[in-house]
Amino acid sequence: MTHHFICNHCKYENKVNISESDRGTYQMQHGDFKDTTCISCFRKKRAHINEIYGKVSFNMILLGFIISLIIALILLHYSRSFILFSCEIIGLPVLIFLYENNLVKTFNHYRIKKI
């Protein structure tokens, strides 16, 4: 999962490095705000944690697909009796996508109360 925010001045979507997968956990450890800098207009801003949203990281899904494809090809080359098993291995990126999508939904659904 990657975290993003939109700059109020230039409307550019920027990435933010947050290690927590939950807004509540981030608030308890770091507070309500994150110091951010826009890559496009170089403006510094303190973004509230509710302004930051999550997106699915397709890098992990692509990596999982490549690894599972290599394993499936090795199993098919080794023995033809592993055809069913090698076809199931290609389904691993789908499971990774579903897991990432669940994390994103959880992060975007939970909001912090503004005082």
C-alpha positions as CSV (number, residue, x, y, z in Angstrom):
1,M,0.0,0.0,0.0
2,T,1.2,3.5,-0.8
3,H,0.0,6.7,0.8
4,H,-0.8,9.8,-1.1
5,F,-2.1,13.4,-0.6
6,I,-3.2,16.1,-3.0
7,C,-1.5,19.5,-2.9
8,N,-4.1,22.3,-2.3
9,H,-2.1,24.8,-4.4
10,C,-1.3,22.8,-7.6
11,K,-3.6,19.8,-7.2
12,Y,-0.6,17.4,-7.8
13,E,-0.8,13.9,-6.2
14,N,2.2,13.3,-4.0
15,K,3.5,10.2,-2.2
16,V,4.0,10.1,1.5
17,N,6.1,7.7,3.4
18,I,4.0,6.2,6.3
19,S,5.0,2.9,7.8
20,E,1.7,2.4,9.7
21,S,-1.2,0.7,7.9
22,D,-3.9,2.4,10.1
23,R,-4.7,6.1,10.8
24,G,-5.3,5.4,14.4
25,T,-1.9,3.8,14.9
26,Y,-0.3,6.8,13.1
27,Q,-2.1,9.2,15.3
28,M,-1.0,7.5,18.5
29,Q,2.6,7.4,17.5
30,H,3.1,10.6,15.6
31,G,0.1,12.9,16.1
32,D,-2.7,14.3,13.9
33,F,-0.4,15.9,11.3
34,K,2.3,14.9,8.8
35,D,4.9,17.4,7.5
36,T,4.7,17.1,3.7
37,T,6.4,18.8,0.7
38,C,4.8,19.0,-2.7
39,I,7.1,17.6,-5.5
40,S,5.5,19.9,-8.1
41,C,5.4,23.3,-6.4
42,F,7.8,22.6,-3.5
43,R,5.3,24.0,-0.9
44,K,5.6,22.7,2.6
45,K,2.4,21.8,4.4
46,R,1.2,20.1,7.5
47,A,-1.3,17.6,6.1
48,H,-3.9,16.2,8.5
49,I,-3.9,12.4,8.5
50,N,-7.5,12.5,7.1
51,E,-6.1,14.2,3.9
52,I,-3.8,11.3,3.3
53,Y,-5.3,8.3,1.5
54,G,-4.1,4.8,0.5
55,K,-3.7,3.2,-2.9
56,V,-2.9,-0.3,-3.9
57,S,0.8,-0.8,-4.7
58,F,1.0,-2.7,-8.0
59,N,4.7,-3.2,-7.6
60,M,4.2,-6.0,-5.1
61,I,1.5,-7.6,-7.3
62,L,3.8,-7.5,-10.3
63,L,6.6,-9.0,-8.3
64,G,4.3,-11.8,-7.0
65,F,3.1,-12.5,-10.6
66,I,6.7,-12.7,-11.9
67,I,7.8,-15.0,-9.1
68,S,4.7,-17.3,-9.4
69,L,5.1,-17.4,-13.2
70,I,8.8,-18.5,-12.9
71,I,7.8,-21.2,-10.3
72,A,5.0,-22.4,-12.5
73,L,7.3,-22.7,-15.5
74,I,9.9,-24.6,-13.5
75,L,7.3,-27.0,-12.2
76,L,5.9,-27.5,-15.8
77,H,9.3,-28.2,-17.1
78,Y,10.2,-30.6,-14.3
79,S,7.1,-32.7,-14.6
80,R,3.8,-32.5,-16.5
81,S,2.0,-34.0,-13.5
82,F,2.3,-30.6,-11.7
83,I,0.0,-28.8,-14.2
84,L,-2.8,-28.2,-11.7
85,F,-0.4,-27.1,-9.0
86,S,1.4,-24.7,-11.4
87,C,-1.9,-23.2,-12.5
88,E,-2.8,-22.5,-8.9
89,I,0.5,-20.8,-8.2
90,I,-0.4,-18.1,-10.8
91,G,-3.4,-17.3,-8.6
92,L,-1.1,-16.0,-5.9
93,P,-1.0,-12.4,-7.2
94,V,-4.8,-12.3,-7.0
95,L,-4.6,-13.1,-3.3
96,I,-1.9,-10.4,-2.9
97,F,-4.2,-7.9,-4.6
98,L,-7.1,-8.8,-2.4
99,Y,-5.0,-8.4,0.7
100,E,-3.6,-5.0,-0.4
101,N,-7.2,-3.9,-1.4
102,N,-8.4,-4.9,2.1
103,L,-5.6,-2.8,3.7
104,V,-6.5,0.2,1.5
105,K,-10.2,0.0,2.4
106,T,-9.4,-0.2,6.1
107,F,-7.0,2.8,5.9
108,N,-9.4,4.9,3.9
109,H,-12.5,4.0,5.8
110,Y,-11.2,5.0,9.3
111,R,-11.2,8.7,10.0
112,I,-9.7,10.7,12.8
113,K,-11.9,13.2,14.6
114,K,-10.8,16.8,14.1
115,I,-10.8,19.0,17.2
